[in-house]
Amino acid sequence: MPTPASKRDYKAEAARETEGRKQARRDRMNARNAYEREHGDLPTNKHVDHKKPISQGGTNAPSNLRVISKKQNESFNRAGPGGKQVGKA
């Protein structure tokens, strides 16, 4: 169960974050922004998804991006090593 927002120490979390994770987040945000520039603004209940995950050799190229619902994007079985998706999306 996630920690309630009132009990999270956001400053400590930010201080622990590695440069690699910061860059990965920037890349994801840039991919969404590029998709929105090309296709228009998306509602908040939609996610820009990578057809082939970056962790498996995918890229942020527009041809590797698609829009799916937030519910669908967050509903994968993530019981694999390191919380990775198990099975097909």
C-alpha positions as CSV (number, residue, x, y, z in Angstrom):
1,M,0.0,0.0,0.0
2,P,1.4,3.4,-0.9
3,T,2.5,5.8,1.8
4,P,-0.1,8.6,2.4
5,A,1.1,11.9,0.9
6,S,1.0,13.6,4.3
7,K,3.7,11.2,5.6
8,R,6.1,11.2,2.6
9,D,9.3,13.1,2.8
10,Y,9.5,14.5,-0.8
11,K,12.8,16.3,-0.2
12,A,14.5,13.1,1.0
13,E,13.1,11.2,-2.0
14,A,14.4,13.9,-4.4
15,A,17.9,13.8,-2.7
16,R,18.1,10.0,-3.1
17,E,17.1,10.0,-6.8
18,T,19.9,9.0,-9.1
19,E,20.8,11.0,-12.3
20,G,19.8,8.0,-14.4
21,R,16.2,8.0,-12.9
22,K,16.0,11.8,-13.4
23,Q,17.0,11.5,-17.0
24,A,14.5,8.6,-17.6
25,R,11.7,10.8,-16.1
26,R,12.8,13.7,-18.3
27,D,12.8,11.4,-21.4
28,R,9.3,10.2,-20.6
29,M,8.0,13.7,-20.1
30,N,9.6,14.9,-23.4
31,A,8.1,11.9,-25.2
32,R,4.6,12.9,-23.9
33,N,5.1,16.5,-24.8
34,A,6.3,15.6,-28.3
35,Y,3.3,13.4,-28.8
36,E,1.0,16.2,-27.6
37,R,2.6,18.7,-29.9
38,E,1.9,16.4,-32.9
39,H,-1.5,15.1,-31.9
40,G,-3.0,17.8,-29.6
41,D,-3.4,17.8,-25.8
42,L,-4.4,14.6,-24.0
43,P,-6.8,14.3,-21.1
44,T,-5.2,13.5,-17.8
45,N,-6.8,10.0,-17.8
46,K,-4.7,9.0,-20.9
47,H,-1.1,7.9,-20.9
48,V,1.5,7.9,-23.7
49,D,2.8,4.4,-23.7
50,H,5.8,2.8,-25.3
51,K,4.9,-0.1,-27.6
52,K,8.3,-1.6,-26.9
53,P,9.5,-0.6,-23.4
54,I,12.7,1.4,-23.2
55,S,14.0,-1.3,-20.7
56,Q,13.7,-3.8,-23.5
57,G,15.4,-1.7,-26.2
58,G,12.6,0.6,-27.2
59,T,13.0,4.3,-27.9
60,N,11.1,7.6,-27.5
61,A,10.6,7.8,-31.3
62,P,7.1,8.8,-32.3
63,S,6.7,5.4,-34.0
64,N,7.1,3.7,-30.7
65,L,4.5,5.7,-28.8
66,R,0.7,5.2,-28.5
67,V,-2.1,6.5,-26.3
68,I,-3.8,4.2,-23.9
69,S,-6.1,4.7,-20.9
70,K,-4.5,5.3,-17.5
71,K,-6.3,2.2,-16.1
72,Q,-5.0,0.0,-18.9
73,N,-1.5,1.3,-18.5
74,E,-1.4,0.7,-14.8
75,S,-3.2,-2.6,-14.7
76,F,-0.3,-4.9,-15.8
77,N,0.8,-7.7,-13.5
78,R,4.1,-6.3,-12.2
79,A,5.2,-9.4,-10.2
80,G,8.4,-9.9,-12.2
81,P,11.9,-9.1,-11.0
82,G,12.2,-5.4,-10.1
83,G,8.5,-4.9,-10.5
84,K,8.6,-5.5,-14.3
85,Q,5.6,-6.5,-16.2
86,V,4.8,-10.2,-16.5
87,G,3.1,-11.5,-19.7
88,K,1.5,-9.4,-22.4
89,A,-0.1,-6.0,-22.0
